[in-house]
Amino acid sequence: MRGTSQAQRSISRLQVGRLNVYGDFNNSQDSFIQRDGTTISFAGTTQSISGSTSGFVNIEIDGGGVKTLVNNFKVQAGGVLRFINGVLKTDSSRIDTNFIELLPAVNSNGSSGRIEGESENSYLRGYVTTSQFALVGVPQDFGNIGATLTFNGNSPGSVTVTRNSAQNYATISNGSNSRPSIRRIFGVRPSPPSTNIGGLSATFVFKYLDSETRNLTSVTSPNSLDESKFALFVSGTGGDVFGQLGRDALDTSTNTLIKNNVTSFATFTLSEFTAPLPVTLVSFIAKRVGNNAEISWETVAELNNRGYEVQVSNDGRNYRALTFVPSTNPNSNQLLRYRYTDTEAAKTGVRYYRLRQIDLDGTDHYYAPKVVTFDGGVAVGKAEVIAFPNPFGQVLSLTANSAAAGPAKLSVTDMTGRVVAQQTVQLNAGTNDVSVPNVANLQSGVYLVRLVLPSGEAKVIRVNKE
């Protein structure tokens, strides 16, 4: 299995029975082929696993310790990834190349690839994805990854579900709740493009582990959550801002939360509930379009809502009103979309945009600002990156100008060289605004932010945490 190319590789086939692997497993050229009905068991302690392009059939995680997945592998239809003793870890900053995929059933009588046996001591810490066809009215557990959905109304078609159990959001950021999420995040994306417009709903059964409620990245203290207060939250922008959907049932003995009539499908997680806000905001975006800024937001519920005041600031502290956008429907349980374009002349540098939501009785709530950079920051056509604000507090953003679209690798290191945050971000050709993850809980001091652009060019910026 040591070949460095397809032409040099040897091939090993597991035809019958089981293979116990106690050391590292290097299968970079797909030299290992597993037949149906066989089992490969990673039974050592600390192990490195390079994965399998052809996929595995039945896999066991045993022997204790942490098994680190170097690349990715598929669990074949009808196969099982079984946890007995030990942790399998993927790198969640490389979800494009480092993940586990559960393949769907090949026919209506078959089963998909599945995960079994996860417990507090043996589980997947990382990223798993699956795309499976779902029927209306039939519970679908998507390979037993902890999310069971029963769809109603329109057909959901093929549904892609992802799970990240290695990271959590440092804050739910929904206007009144700064608590973190648990360390379990689901992405749910039915295939019809009109999914969130109406006609499709689901009952969502969300399962989690106790360990995913503790030792969390958090902007507040303590860094754990009270299970008895759990509610389901959804974000239409991948965690930028979450709307509270609540819950209809919670069983802390089985770590199961149930929410009926979910009508918006995007990014889901759990956190502690707060008093319901009059507006359930699930998306808030500000982006530059030429010389203007386009501000857009989405809600899935509004109660006695008069509307929204769009505000702007040049320093992130002193805001003024740009316009008022009335509510489309002051009392709504449907997805509503709003848009406003800031056309003020001579915009330069950094501008902060926020929403002030106003009730019919005059009560207001504010949503955290978004940042847009105009000329005077990054030069058009030049590969360049700037950081703001610098020094920073709870939030750090980058404006990056890239000659090409594609994935970029973002990392933050302290002055000892220790990596304190990293992730892969998708850049467009031209100017991009990028949020730097997990900076709110950093200690005061000097850090280096490194962004490797799609072209391979690396930019390093020195920043200061207040």
C-alpha positions as CSV (number, residue, x, y, z in Angstrom):
1,M,0.0,0.0,0.0
2,R,3.0,2.3,-0.2
3,G,2.8,3.2,-3.9
4,T,3.0,6.9,-4.7
5,S,0.8,6.7,-7.8
6,Q,-1.9,4.5,-9.3
7,A,0.7,2.9,-11.6
8,Q,3.0,1.9,-8.6
9,R,0.4,0.8,-6.1
10,S,-0.3,-2.8,-5.0
11,I,-3.8,-3.9,-4.2
12,S,-5.1,-5.7,-1.1
13,R,-8.6,-7.2,-1.0
14,L,-10.5,-8.2,2.1
15,Q,-12.6,-11.0,0.7
16,V,-14.1,-12.6,3.8
17,G,-14.0,-12.1,7.6
18,R,-12.4,-9.1,9.3
19,L,-9.1,-7.2,9.4
20,N,-7.9,-5.6,12.6
21,V,-5.6,-2.6,12.1
22,Y,-3.5,-1.6,15.1
23,G,-1.2,1.0,13.5
24,D,-1.6,3.8,11.0
25,F,-3.6,3.1,7.8
26,N,-2.1,4.7,4.7
27,N,-4.4,4.1,1.7
28,S,-3.6,7.2,-0.3
29,Q,-3.7,5.4,-3.6
30,D,-6.9,3.4,-2.9
31,S,-4.9,0.2,-2.5
32,F,-7.3,-1.4,-0.1
33,I,-10.6,-2.9,-1.4
34,Q,-13.2,-4.3,1.0
35,R,-15.8,-6.8,-0.2
36,D,-19.4,-6.9,1.1
37,G,-20.0,-8.7,4.4
38,T,-16.4,-8.0,5.7
39,T,-15.3,-5.7,8.6
40,I,-12.3,-3.5,9.0
41,S,-11.6,-2.6,12.7
42,F,-9.3,0.2,13.7
43,A,-8.4,-1.4,17.0
44,G,-5.3,0.5,18.1
45,T,-5.2,3.6,20.3
46,T,-3.8,6.7,18.6
47,Q,-4.1,6.0,14.8
48,S,-4.0,7.9,11.5
49,I,-6.4,6.8,8.8
50,S,-6.0,8.0,5.3
51,G,-9.5,6.9,4.2
52,S,-10.7,5.1,1.1
53,T,-11.7,6.5,-2.3
54,S,-13.6,3.3,-3.0
55,G,-15.3,3.4,0.3
56,F,-15.6,1.0,3.3
57,V,-18.4,-1.5,3.9
58,N,-18.3,-2.2,7.7
59,I,-16.0,-0.2,9.9
60,E,-15.4,-0.4,13.6
61,I,-13.8,2.2,15.8
62,D,-12.3,0.2,18.7
63,G,-9.3,0.1,21.1
64,G,-9.7,3.5,22.6
65,G,-7.7,6.7,21.8
66,V,-8.3,9.1,19.0
67,K,-8.2,8.0,15.3
68,T,-7.5,11.0,13.0
69,L,-8.9,10.9,9.5
70,V,-6.5,12.3,7.1
71,N,-8.7,12.5,4.0
72,N,-12.2,11.2,3.6
73,F,-14.1,8.0,3.1
74,K,-17.6,6.8,2.1
75,V,-19.7,4.2,4.0
76,Q,-21.3,2.1,1.3
77,A,-25.0,1.6,1.1
78,G,-26.0,-1.1,3.6
79,G,-22.7,-0.6,5.5
80,V,-22.1,0.5,9.0
81,L,-19.6,2.8,10.8
82,R,-19.8,1.3,14.3
83,F,-18.4,2.9,17.4
84,I,-17.2,0.6,20.2
85,N,-14.3,2.3,22.0
86,G,-12.6,5.4,20.8
87,V,-13.1,8.7,18.9
88,L,-12.8,9.2,15.2
89,K,-11.8,12.8,14.4
90,T,-12.0,14.8,11.2
91,D,-10.6,18.3,10.6
92,S,-13.7,20.6,10.4
93,S,-11.7,23.4,8.8
94,R,-11.3,21.2,5.7
95,I,-14.8,19.9,5.1
96,D,-14.2,19.9,1.4
97,T,-11.5,17.2,1.7
98,N,-11.8,15.8,5.2
99,F,-15.2,14.2,5.9
100,I,-17.3,11.0,6.0
101,E,-20.1,10.4,3.5
102,L,-23.0,8.0,4.1
103,L,-24.1,6.7,0.7
104,P,-27.9,6.4,0.1
105,A,-29.7,3.1,-0.5
106,V,-29.5,1.8,-4.0
107,N,-33.2,0.8,-4.0
108,S,-36.4,1.2,-1.9
109,N,-35.8,-2.1,-0.1
110,G,-32.2,-1.3,0.9
111,S,-30.6,0.9,3.5
112,S,-28.1,3.7,3.4
113,G,-24.7,3.8,5.0
114,R,-25.2,4.3,8.7
115,I,-23.6,5.3,12.0
116,E,-24.2,3.1,15.0
117,G,-23.1,2.9,18.6
118,E,-22.2,6.5,19.3
119,S,-21.9,7.2,23.1
120,E,-20.3,9.6,25.4
121,N,-17.0,7.7,25.2
122,S,-17.0,6.7,21.5
123,Y,-18.2,9.0,18.7
124,L,-17.4,10.9,15.6
125,R,-15.9,14.3,16.3
126,G,-16.1,16.1,13.0
127,Y,-18.0,16.3,9.7
128,V,-20.4,13.8,8.1
129,T,-22.6,14.3,5.1
130,T,-25.3,12.4,3.3
131,S,-27.9,13.0,0.5
132,Q,-31.0,10.8,0.6
133,F,-34.4,10.8,-0.9
134,A,-37.2,11.5,1.6
135,L,-40.9,10.7,1.3
136,V,-43.7,12.8,2.7
137,G,-45.0,11.5,6.0
138,V,-42.2,8.9,6.5
139,P,-39.6,9.5,9.3
140,Q,-36.1,9.7,7.8
141,D,-33.0,9.4,10.1
142,F,-30.4,10.0,7.4
143,G,-28.1,7.2,8.4
144,N,-28.7,7.7,12.2
145,I,-26.6,10.8,12.5
146,G,-28.9,12.3,15.2
147,A,-31.4,14.2,13.0
148,T,-34.7,12.6,12.1
149,L,-37.2,14.5,9.9
150,T,-40.7,13.7,9.0
151,F,-41.7,16.0,6.1
152,N,-45.2,17.2,5.3
153,G,-46.8,19.1,2.5
154,N,-44.7,19.3,-0.7
155,S,-42.2,16.5,-1.5
156,P,-38.7,17.4,-0.2
157,G,-37.0,15.3,-2.9
158,S,-33.4,14.5,-2.3
159,V,-32.3,16.0,1.0
160,T,-28.7,16.8,1.9
161,V,-28.0,16.7,5.6
162,T,-24.6,17.5,7.2
163,R,-23.5,17.3,10.8
164,N,-20.5,19.1,12.4
165,S,-19.9,17.8,16.0
166,A,-16.4,19.3,16.4
167,Q,-17.3,23.0,16.6
168,N,-19.9,25.3,18.1
169,Y,-21.0,28.9,17.6
170,A,-19.6,31.2,20.2
171,T,-22.9,33.1,20.3
172,I,-26.4,32.5,18.9
173,S,-26.5,36.3,18.2
174,N,-30.2,36.6,17.8
175,G,-30.8,40.0,19.3
176,S,-31.3,39.0,22.9
177,N,-29.3,35.8,23.4
178,S,-25.5,35.8,23.5
179,R,-25.2,32.3,24.7
180,P,-23.2,29.7,22.6
181,S,-24.7,26.8,20.7
182,I,-24.0,23.2,21.6
183,R,-21.2,21.4,19.7
184,R,-23.6,19.8,17.2
185,I,-24.7,21.6,14.0
186,F,-26.9,20.2,11.3
187,G,-27.4,21.6,7.8
188,V,-30.6,20.5,6.1
189,R,-31.2,21.3,2.5
190,P,-34.1,19.8,0.5
191,S,-33.5,19.9,-3.2
192,P,-36.5,21.9,-4.5
193,P,-35.3,25.6,-4.9
194,S,-38.6,26.9,-3.5
195,T,-38.2,25.0,-0.2
196,N,-38.3,28.0,2.1
197,I,-41.0,29.8,0.2
198,G,-43.9,27.7,1.5
199,G,-45.6,24.3,1.3
200,L,-43.0,22.2,3.0
201,S,-42.8,21.6,6.7
202,A,-41.2,19.0,9.0
203,T,-41.1,17.5,12.5
204,F,-37.5,17.7,13.6
205,V,-36.1,15.2,16.2
206,F,-32.7,16.4,17.3
207,K,-30.4,14.1,19.3
208,Y,-27.1,15.1,21.0
209,L,-24.5,14.0,23.5
210,D,-24.0,15.4,27.0
211,S,-20.3,16.2,26.1
212,E,-21.5,18.5,23.4
213,T,-23.0,20.8,25.9
214,R,-19.8,21.5,27.9
215,N,-16.4,23.1,27.3
216,L,-17.8,25.3,24.6
217,T,-16.3,28.2,22.7
218,S,-18.3,31.2,24.2
219,V,-18.3,35.0,24.3
220,T,-19.8,34.7,27.9
221,S,-19.1,32.7,31.0
222,P,-19.7,29.9,31.9
223,N,-18.8,27.9,28.7
224,S,-21.5,25.3,29.2
225,L,-25.3,25.1,28.7
226,D,-28.3,24.1,30.8
227,E,-30.0,21.2,29.0
228,S,-33.4,22.0,30.6
229,K,-33.5,25.3,28.7
230,F,-32.7,23.9,25.3
231,A,-34.6,25.2,22.2
232,L,-34.0,24.7,18.4
233,F,-32.5,27.6,16.5
234,V,-32.1,28.1,12.7
235,S,-29.9,30.3,10.6
236,G,-30.3,31.1,7.0
237,T,-26.7,32.4,6.7
238,G,-24.8,29.5,8.2
239,G,-24.6,30.8,11.8
240,D,-24.4,34.6,11.2
241,V,-27.6,35.1,13.1
242,F,-30.0,32.6,14.5
243,G,-33.8,32.6,14.9
244,Q,-35.3,30.8,17.9
245,L,-37.8,28.2,16.8
246,G,-38.4,26.8,20.3
247,R,-39.4,23.2,21.1
248,D,-42.4,21.0,21.5
249,A,-40.8,18.3,23.6
250,L,-37.5,17.7,25.5
251,D,-36.2,14.5,27.1
252,T,-32.9,15.2,28.9
253,S,-32.6,11.5,29.9
254,T,-32.4,10.5,26.2
255,N,-30.9,13.8,24.9
256,T,-33.8,14.3,22.5
257,L,-35.5,17.6,21.5
258,I,-38.6,17.6,19.2
259,K,-39.9,20.6,17.2
260,N,-43.0,20.4,15.0
261,N,-43.9,22.5,12.0
262,V,-40.4,23.6,11.0
263,T,-40.8,25.5,7.7
264,S,-37.4,27.0,7.1
265,F,-34.5,24.7,6.2
266,A,-30.9,25.7,6.6
267,T,-28.5,25.5,9.6
268,F,-29.8,24.1,12.9
269,T,-28.4,23.9,16.4
270,L,-29.5,24.0,20.1
271,S,-29.0,26.7,22.7
272,E,-30.8,28.0,25.7
273,F,-34.1,29.6,25.0
274,T,-34.9,33.3,25.8
275,A,-38.2,35.1,26.0
276,P,-39.6,35.0,22.4
277,L,-38.7,38.1,20.3
278,P,-41.4,39.6,18.2
279,V,-39.3,38.8,15.1
280,T,-37.5,35.5,14.3
281,L,-34.7,36.8,12.2
282,V,-32.8,34.0,10.4
283,S,-30.6,36.0,8.0
284,F,-29.0,39.4,8.0
285,I,-26.5,40.3,5.2
286,A,-24.7,43.4,4.1
287,K,-22.5,43.4,1.0
288,R,-21.0,45.8,-1.4
289,V,-22.5,46.0,-4.9
290,G,-20.4,48.5,-6.9
291,N,-20.4,51.8,-5.0
292,N,-23.5,50.8,-3.0
293,A,-24.3,48.5,-0.1
294,E,-27.1,46.0,-0.4
295,I,-28.7,45.2,3.0
296,S,-31.0,42.1,3.1
297,W,-32.7,40.1,5.9
298,E,-35.2,37.3,6.3
299,T,-37.7,36.4,9.0
300,V,-39.7,33.2,9.6
301,A,-42.1,34.7,12.2
302,E,-43.2,38.2,13.1
303,L,-45.6,39.3,15.9
304,N,-46.9,42.8,16.2
305,N,-44.0,44.1,14.2
306,R,-44.1,47.6,12.8
307,G,-40.9,47.4,10.8
308,Y,-37.2,48.0,10.6
309,E,-34.9,51.0,10.8
310,V,-31.7,50.4,8.8
311,Q,-28.8,52.3,10.6
312,V,-25.2,53.0,9.6
313,S,-22.0,54.0,11.4
314,N,-18.4,54.8,10.4
315,D,-16.9,53.8,13.8
316,G,-19.1,51.0,15.0
317,R,-20.3,53.1,18.0
318,N,-22.3,56.1,16.7
319,Y,-25.2,55.1,14.4
320,R,-27.7,57.1,12.4
321,A,-30.8,56.1,10.5
322,L,-30.8,55.6,6.8
323,T,-34.4,54.5,6.2
324,F,-37.4,52.7,7.7
325,V,-38.7,49.6,6.0
326,P,-42.3,48.6,7.1
327,S,-43.2,45.0,7.9
328,T,-44.7,43.1,5.0
329,N,-47.0,41.4,7.4
330,P,-46.9,42.5,11.1
331,N,-48.2,39.0,12.2
332,S,-46.7,36.3,10.0
333,N,-45.5,32.7,10.3
334,Q,-44.1,32.6,6.7
335,L,-40.7,33.4,5.3
336,L,-40.5,37.1,4.5
337,R,-37.6,38.7,2.7
338,Y,-36.5,42.4,2.9
339,R,-33.9,44.4,0.9
340,Y,-32.6,48.0,1.0
341,T,-29.8,49.6,-1.0
342,D,-27.6,52.3,0.6
343,T,-26.9,54.7,-2.3
344,E,-25.4,57.5,-0.4
345,A,-22.6,59.2,-2.3
346,A,-18.9,59.3,-1.4
347,K,-18.8,56.1,0.7
348,T,-15.3,55.3,1.8
349,G,-13.5,53.0,4.3
350,V,-15.5,50.9,6.7
351,R,-19.2,51.2,7.2
352,Y,-21.2,49.3,9.9
353,Y,-24.9,48.4,9.2
354,R,-27.3,47.3,11.8
355,L,-31.1,46.7,12.2
356,R,-33.4,48.3,14.7
357,Q,-36.6,46.3,14.9
358,I,-39.6,48.2,16.2
359,D,-42.8,46.7,17.6
360,L,-46.3,48.3,17.1
361,D,-46.1,49.6,20.7
362,G,-42.7,51.2,20.1
363,T,-40.5,48.6,21.8
364,D,-37.3,48.0,19.9
365,H,-34.5,45.4,19.5
366,Y,-31.1,45.7,17.8
367,Y,-29.3,43.1,15.7
368,A,-25.5,43.0,15.6
369,P,-23.9,45.1,12.9
370,K,-22.5,43.8,9.6
371,V,-19.4,45.4,8.0
372,V,-18.8,46.6,4.4
373,T,-15.6,48.1,3.1
374,F,-15.5,50.7,0.2
375,D,-12.7,52.3,-1.8
376,G,-9.7,53.3,0.3
377,G,-9.4,49.8,1.7
378,V,-8.5,47.0,-0.7
379,A,-7.3,48.0,-4.1
380,V,-9.3,46.6,-7.0
381,G,-7.5,44.0,-9.1
382,K,-4.7,43.6,-6.5
383,A,-4.5,40.6,-4.2
384,E,-4.7,42.3,-0.8
385,V,-6.2,41.8,2.6
386,I,-7.0,44.2,5.4
387,A,-8.4,43.6,8.9
388,F,-10.9,45.7,10.9
389,P,-11.4,46.8,13.5
390,N,-7.8,46.7,14.6
391,P,-7.4,46.6,17.6
392,F,-10.5,44.3,17.8
393,G,-12.8,43.2,20.6
394,Q,-15.6,40.6,20.1
395,V,-15.5,40.6,16.3
396,L,-12.7,40.7,13.7
397,S,-13.4,40.9,10.0
398,L,-11.3,40.8,6.8
399,T,-11.8,42.4,3.5
400,A,-9.9,40.3,0.9
401,N,-9.4,41.1,-2.8
402,S,-8.9,37.9,-4.8
403,A,-8.1,37.6,-8.5
404,A,-9.8,34.2,-8.6
405,A,-12.8,32.5,-7.0
406,G,-12.3,29.4,-4.9
407,P,-11.4,28.1,-1.4
408,A,-9.0,30.1,0.9
409,K,-7.4,28.8,4.1
410,L,-7.8,31.2,7.0
411,S,-5.8,30.7,10.3
412,V,-5.0,32.7,13.4
413,T,-1.9,32.1,15.5
414,D,-0.6,33.6,18.7
415,M,3.0,34.9,19.1
416,T,4.2,31.4,20.2
417,G,3.0,30.0,16.8
418,R,0.0,28.1,18.3
419,V,-3.0,28.0,16.0
420,V,-6.0,29.3,17.9
421,A,-8.5,29.4,15.0
422,Q,-8.7,28.1,11.5
423,Q,-11.3,27.4,8.7
424,T,-11.7,27.2,5.0
425,V,-13.7,30.0,3.4
426,Q,-15.1,30.4,-0.1
427,L,-14.0,33.6,-1.9
428,N,-15.4,35.2,-5.0
429,A,-13.3,36.9,-7.6
430,G,-13.1,40.6,-6.4
431,T,-13.8,42.0,-3.0
432,N,-14.9,39.7,-0.2
433,D,-15.9,40.3,3.5
434,V,-14.8,37.5,5.8
435,S,-15.6,37.0,9.5
436,V,-12.6,35.5,11.5
437,P,-13.9,32.7,13.7
438,N,-13.6,32.2,17.5
439,V,-11.9,35.5,18.3
440,A,-14.3,36.7,21.1
441,N,-12.8,34.4,23.7
442,L,-9.1,35.1,22.9
443,Q,-6.9,36.7,25.5
444,S,-5.7,40.2,25.0
445,G,-2.5,40.4,23.0
446,V,-1.0,40.2,19.5
447,Y,-2.0,37.6,16.9
448,L,-1.2,36.9,13.3
449,V,-4.0,36.3,10.8
450,R,-2.9,34.3,7.7
451,L,-5.1,34.0,4.6
452,V,-4.0,31.7,1.7
453,L,-5.9,32.9,-1.4
454,P,-7.2,30.6,-4.1
455,S,-4.2,31.6,-6.2
456,G,-1.9,30.1,-3.5
457,E,-0.6,33.6,-2.5
458,A,-0.5,34.0,1.3
459,K,-1.2,37.3,3.2
460,V,-0.3,37.7,6.8
461,I,-1.7,40.6,9.0
462,R,-0.7,41.5,12.6
463,V,-3.8,42.3,14.8
464,N,-4.2,43.3,18.4
465,K,-7.0,41.9,20.8
466,E,-8.1,44.6,23.3
